[in-house]
């Protein structure tokens, strides 16, 4: 039965995503090496299977890096000529999957465009997959006995990865993060299908009796509650959070040998058992537009929004600041002539401002400086969560910035079964290239304008909407750069957009 299910899933994936990896031991993690999983490949070719020998050290590392930097999502099916058009900063042609009948899962719409010269190549990456999760086998090799009617689970997966300082981290994350999520969900297959509360401990082998608290630790009159309440939602959220951490750790372990340069923000959606889990680590954004209502499904993590967390870490571990930075924030850079004077400041405990006497240590550069899109951590990076960046150092310094950058996402849950969705209700995912020049209200207006011109059962409407959002943020070329209709500057950044329909083509049972 499981083999038939896997075959059906493989057929479904082949219509819009990468093929699943080849057979392997059920307990062996699939994402075991960055290089085999990220081989240099011809444009439009399917990704190599995990553990494949292709793309190994036979090719020089520099050649592998150069070819990987040109790669675009496989589902775009770009020819060599199409890849050259996608890499043209002057033309900035919008790229979408071809209308050949092989649509992305769930009739998802997608569009992207390269930047206007900000970086050498498009450093955004994207992934859209249907992933099958089989329950983890026991230590003896025998599968756990599922309950009546229980089998493995399928989840839909969408990911946007906005790279910086190179496209390597985004490329790796787009190929491997969903595999880490699958690995973390293996322990939960039977638990999530059981309506009873999840067990607090999982036995290592079948038949192992559940352990009870030692009497000398919890007495009959203990003031501590016997256990915390854990929901099934929190298990899925924890699995996604753990997968992000493991992805980041893998990048750290293998970064030297496999040319994983830079870092990336990550915005991921997992649909599982009727619910959307939206995980964001960085400054990309997700919103739901439902019957004209805008529902934010993420928030941006920047030096401004996470100032207090960063300052608290600098306060607790001043060695991370060296002799160059202070964890305190001032309205502007303190000057030597202002020693002894009183100036406004705030620390890790404050949301308001107060005055303090300026001391010698206050002449150091602030840990968080600038504001808005110009805010930076250690005057270097403008995002505070994401994957990678393990080699990132302060300019002209050996101070690492990674300790201040978190790999953990914030995960929000949306229950699709609680609402009657119509075909015009969508979840929009976009990298910051979209949201730099597009407000939530403007995006919602585009949703209404574009979808109203298509029949509700036309699956191409969501790709058309993604293209309209990208075109609206890119603008048109004029004498003074790319301009919007109001003559303001359009986005000069890479722009990537997913449009996921919430009510049309899917069954949510």
C-alpha positions, 0 to 999 in steps of 0.5 A: 500500500505504501508503495502505491501511495509513494508512486501516486505522490511521485506522479503528483510531484512530477507535475510541478516539483522536483522528483523525490529522492531515491530509495534509502534507509528509512532512518537515514536523513536525506539531506546529508551533504550540501554538494551532492544535493546541489550539483551544477546542472543544465538549466531546466534539468531536474535536481539530482537525488540526494546521495547522487554521485553527480556534481561531486568533487570531479568538477572544480569548485569554482566551476560548480559555484559559477554554474550554481550562481546562474541556476533558477528554480527547476519548475521554470523549465528555462532553456539556455536562451531563457536562462540568459533572458532571466539573467539580463539586468537591462531587460528584466523579463518576468519569468513564470512557469510555462503554460504547458499543462504541467502546473505547480501543485495546487495551481499555485502562481509564481513569477520572478524578475532579476534586480536592476544591477544590485547584484551580479545574478538573481539571488532569490530562489524558490521551491514548490513541492508535494512531500510524502512523510512515512513514519519513522521506523523503530530501532529494530527496523520494524515499522510502528503499527499505525492505527486503523486507516492510518498511513503516511502523511503528505504536505504541500510546501512553498519556499522563498529564499532571498539571498544576500552576499551571494546566492549559495545559501539560498540555492542550498536552502531551496533544495534541502530545507523541505527535506529537513522538515520531512525528517522532523515530521517522521516521528509525528506521523501517527501522533498527528493522526491520533486525536488524543493528546500527544505522548510526552516521551517516545520509546526508543524501542517497541514495548518500552514502558513509559517512564514516570517521574522519580518519587524523589523529584516529584512528591505527592504534595509537589507544587508543580503541575504534572505536565504541560498541555501540548497541542498537535499544532505546536508539534508541527511548529516545533518540527519546522523550527527544528528543521530551520536550525538543522539547515543552518547547522548543516550550512555551518558544518559544510560551508568551507568545502562546498562554496555556500557563500552568503546567507538568505532570508527564508519564508516557508509555507507548509500545508498539512492536515487542513492548516497552513503553517507560515514560517518567516525568518527575515524580511520577506512577507506573507499576507492572506487576502480573503474577501477583501480583508487583509490578514498578515501572516508574517512580520519582518525581522530587522535591526529595528524590530529586534533591537531589544533582543540584539541589545540584550545579547550584547549586554549579556555577552559584551565579548561579542562586541569587542572594543568596537561597539556598544549595546546602547542606542543613541539618536546619533553618533556620539562625538568626543567633544560631548563627553560629560554632557547628557544625551538621549539613549535607550538600552535593552530594557527600554522602549522610550528614551532617557538622558544619560551622561556620556562616558568614554565607552559611549563613543563606540559604534552602536550595535544597531544603527540607522533606521528604516531600510538603512538600519544595520547590525554592526553597520553591516547587515539589514536583517536579523534572522535567516540561514547561513552568514557563518562567514560574515564579519564586520568590515575591516574587523574579525568580529563575527556577526552570526551570534546576533543573527537567529535562524529560528522562524516565527511560525503562524498558523491558519486553519483553512477548515474554519472558513468557506473560501472562494477562488479569489481568496489567496495567500501571497508570498513575496520577497522584500523586492515586492514589499519595498514599493508595494503596500498590503492594501496595494497588493490586495487591490491588485488581487481584486483587479486581476482575479476579477478578469478571469473565470473562477475555474481558470487555473492560469489566473494565479500565475497572471496575478503573480506576474501583475504583482511583480510587474507592478513593483518592477515598473517600466524603464525610463530615462531615470531608471525603472519607474512606477506609474506615479513616477516613483522609483520601482524596485531595483531588487530581485522580486519573487512572488508565490500566489497560493489559492485558498478556495479554488482547486484544493480539497481541505479534508 
